[in-house]
Amino acid sequence: MVITGSICFPHFLQRVSIETSRIFAPLTRIGNFCSTENYMKERIDRHKDGSIKAKGHMKDDELEGYWEWFRKDGSKMRSGYFENGEQTGEWTTYDAKGKVVKVTKFSR
């Protein structure tokens, strides 16, 4: 599935194409009904040229788990973890050759 719309990431707000797919869809029984409301979806955002800009997972419409951001040439620019939509743990920034240039620690 491909969705186009406006999204907000920690460092940019713009219109992008988003690819999503369900990766975890546990069914929760509620009376006679089943729900998949707590599943995580993979999300891939792309630059205008189609190269991957960011990828990670969403849960309840918030960034969740491990995320990576990439430059147009495909080199990794930044990576780190989200918990309930907030940055957590160590975040790493890389130069264009993949060398670590900065590590930032976030606490909850």
Secondary structure, 3 states (H helix, E strand, C coil): CEEEEEEEECCEEEEEEEEEEECCCCCEEECCEEECCCCEEEEEEECCCCCEEEEEEEECCEEEEEEEEECCCCCEEEEEEEECCEEEEEEEEECCCCCEEEEEEECC
